[in-house]
Amino acid sequence: MIPTRLVLTLSLTCIAAAASVRHAIAEDSMSPSRMKELDTLVGDGTCTGNIMATAKSPARATTGKYHGEKTLDGHWVVIRYDEDKSDSNPNPFHVQQYFNYDDEKKMFVAVEFDNMSPGYTSSTSSGWKGDTMTFDYNESVGGKTVSLRDVFTASASEKKHIGMMRNQKGEWVKIEEEVCKSR
């Protein structure tokens, strides 16, 4: 019979070795040049924007702050956007969106977490077209699947986001936009 301590030590050693191999394989397969394309999302800014009117709520202006940084050893870029609370906006929107490049799928990916929806969304993009990158995704809203789009435009002095939703005619309709000036 093998002593429990020896079994635990051997198990932990195997787990650590497997994690090291997985890490080395992931490092070798990462495309640093494609991840570098996300550098333009890094920075800080002060934002102004508009939420378009819907059947359930009126249009309103927004203000907020933007922060984008590399994270997780440079393997991801995360954007944090925080709306300011005001009399006209008593429940401000807060979001964290993580961006990466999936070498296997040859697509940029984004995973978003926010304080308004019931969890998270994930989206994909083929990449930059000029200074614009578009991410498409589907989300369940009120028991129905809705097609959504995030359009990011980035320069050294400004970051812009337009949120869109596909209407019943199949047309993309703007539902929100923010412009963030670099600080």
C-alpha positions as CSV (number, residue, x, y, z in Angstrom):
1,M,0.0,0.0,0.0
2,I,1.3,3.4,-1.0
3,P,1.2,6.1,1.8
4,T,-1.4,8.9,1.2
5,R,1.2,11.6,1.4
6,L,3.2,10.0,-1.4
7,V,0.1,9.6,-3.6
8,L,-0.8,13.3,-3.0
9,T,2.8,14.5,-3.8
10,L,2.8,12.4,-7.0
11,S,-0.6,13.7,-8.0
12,L,0.3,17.3,-7.5
13,T,3.6,16.8,-9.4
14,C,1.7,15.4,-12.4
15,I,-0.9,18.2,-12.3
16,A,1.9,20.9,-12.2
17,A,3.8,19.2,-15.0
18,A,0.6,19.0,-17.2
19,A,-0.1,22.7,-16.5
20,S,3.4,23.6,-17.5
21,V,3.2,21.7,-20.8
22,R,-0.2,23.3,-21.5
23,H,1.2,26.7,-20.8
24,A,4.2,26.1,-23.1
25,I,2.0,24.9,-25.9
26,A,-0.3,27.9,-25.5
27,E,2.7,30.3,-25.6
28,D,4.1,28.7,-28.8
29,S,0.7,28.9,-30.5
30,M,-0.1,32.5,-29.6
31,S,0.2,35.0,-32.5
32,P,1.9,38.0,-31.0
33,S,1.5,40.0,-34.2
34,R,-2.3,39.6,-34.2
35,M,-2.5,40.4,-30.4
36,K,-0.5,43.5,-31.1
37,E,-3.4,44.7,-33.3
38,L,-5.4,45.1,-30.1
39,D,-2.9,47.6,-28.7
40,T,-4.9,50.5,-30.1
41,L,-7.7,49.7,-27.5
42,V,-5.3,50.3,-24.6
43,G,-5.6,53.7,-22.9
44,D,-7.8,55.9,-20.8
45,G,-10.5,58.3,-21.8
46,T,-13.5,60.5,-20.7
47,C,-16.6,59.5,-22.6
48,T,-19.8,61.1,-23.8
49,G,-22.6,59.2,-25.5
50,N,-26.2,58.6,-26.3
51,I,-28.6,55.7,-25.7
52,M,-31.3,55.7,-28.4
53,A,-35.0,55.7,-27.5
54,T,-36.8,52.4,-27.4
55,A,-40.4,51.4,-26.9
56,K,-39.6,50.9,-23.2
57,S,-37.3,53.9,-22.5
58,P,-36.6,57.4,-23.8
59,A,-33.3,58.5,-25.3
60,R,-30.7,59.8,-22.9
61,A,-27.2,61.2,-22.9
62,T,-24.4,59.5,-21.0
63,T,-21.0,60.3,-19.7
64,G,-18.4,57.9,-18.4
65,K,-14.8,56.7,-18.2
66,Y,-12.9,54.3,-20.4
67,H,-9.9,52.2,-19.4
68,G,-8.2,49.6,-21.7
69,E,-5.1,47.6,-20.6
70,K,-3.2,44.4,-21.4
71,T,-3.9,41.7,-18.8
72,L,-3.1,38.1,-18.0
73,D,0.5,38.3,-19.1
74,G,-0.4,40.2,-22.3
75,H,-2.6,37.5,-23.6
76,W,-5.8,39.6,-23.3
77,V,-6.8,43.2,-23.6
78,V,-9.6,44.3,-21.2
79,I,-11.7,47.4,-21.6
80,R,-13.6,48.7,-18.7
81,Y,-16.4,51.3,-19.4
82,D,-18.2,52.9,-16.5
83,E,-21.1,55.3,-17.0
84,D,-21.5,58.1,-14.5
85,K,-24.5,58.1,-12.2
86,S,-26.8,61.1,-12.6
87,D,-30.4,62.2,-12.1
88,S,-31.2,61.2,-15.7
89,N,-29.1,58.0,-15.3
90,P,-29.8,56.5,-11.9
91,N,-28.6,53.0,-12.9
92,P,-25.4,53.5,-14.8
93,F,-24.0,50.8,-17.1
94,H,-20.7,49.1,-16.2
95,V,-19.0,46.7,-18.5
96,Q,-15.7,44.7,-18.8
97,Q,-14.9,43.3,-22.2
98,Y,-12.0,41.0,-22.8
99,F,-10.4,40.7,-26.3
100,N,-8.0,38.1,-27.7
101,Y,-7.0,36.5,-31.0
102,D,-7.9,32.8,-31.5
103,D,-5.2,31.4,-33.8
104,E,-7.1,28.1,-34.4
105,K,-10.3,29.9,-35.6
106,K,-8.4,32.8,-37.2
107,M,-10.8,35.2,-35.5
108,F,-10.6,37.9,-32.8
109,V,-12.9,37.0,-29.8
110,A,-14.5,39.2,-27.2
111,V,-16.2,38.1,-23.9
112,E,-18.3,40.8,-22.2
113,F,-19.5,40.9,-18.6
114,D,-21.9,43.8,-17.5
115,N,-24.2,44.8,-14.8
116,M,-27.4,44.8,-16.9
117,S,-27.6,41.4,-18.6
118,P,-28.0,38.0,-17.1
119,G,-24.4,36.8,-17.5
120,Y,-22.0,37.3,-20.3
121,T,-21.9,37.4,-24.1
122,S,-19.2,36.3,-26.5
123,S,-18.6,37.6,-30.0
124,T,-16.2,37.3,-32.9
125,S,-14.6,39.6,-35.5
126,S,-12.5,39.0,-38.6
127,G,-10.3,41.9,-37.6
128,W,-9.6,45.6,-38.3
129,K,-10.9,47.2,-41.5
130,G,-9.0,50.4,-41.5
131,D,-9.5,51.8,-38.0
132,T,-12.7,49.9,-37.3
133,M,-13.3,46.4,-35.8
134,T,-16.8,44.9,-35.7
135,F,-17.9,42.1,-33.3
136,D,-21.2,40.2,-34.0
137,Y,-23.1,38.1,-31.5
138,N,-26.5,36.8,-30.5
139,E,-28.1,37.2,-27.1
140,S,-31.3,35.9,-25.5
141,V,-33.5,38.9,-24.6
142,G,-37.0,38.2,-23.2
143,G,-36.9,34.6,-24.5
144,K,-36.0,35.7,-28.1
145,T,-32.6,35.6,-29.8
146,V,-31.4,39.0,-30.8
147,S,-28.5,39.7,-33.2
148,L,-26.2,42.4,-31.8
149,R,-23.1,44.2,-33.1
150,D,-20.3,46.2,-31.4
151,V,-18.4,48.5,-33.7
152,F,-15.1,49.9,-32.3
153,T,-13.2,52.7,-34.0
154,A,-9.9,53.6,-32.5
155,S,-7.1,56.2,-33.0
156,A,-4.4,57.5,-30.7
157,S,-6.7,60.4,-29.5
158,E,-10.2,58.8,-29.5
159,K,-12.0,55.5,-29.0
160,K,-15.6,55.1,-30.3
161,H,-18.1,52.4,-29.7
162,I,-21.4,51.9,-31.5
163,G,-23.9,49.3,-30.3
164,M,-26.3,48.0,-32.9
165,M,-29.2,45.5,-33.1
166,R,-30.8,43.8,-36.1
167,N,-34.4,44.8,-36.5
168,Q,-37.3,42.6,-37.8
169,K,-36.5,43.7,-41.3
170,G,-32.9,42.5,-40.9
171,E,-31.4,46.0,-40.9
172,W,-28.8,47.1,-38.4
173,V,-30.1,49.9,-36.1
174,K,-27.9,52.0,-33.8
175,I,-29.0,51.6,-30.2
176,E,-26.1,53.3,-28.4
177,E,-22.8,55.1,-29.0
178,E,-19.9,56.5,-26.9
179,V,-17.0,58.6,-27.9
180,C,-14.0,58.6,-25.5
181,K,-11.3,61.3,-25.7
182,S,-7.9,60.2,-24.5
183,R,-6.7,61.6,-21.2
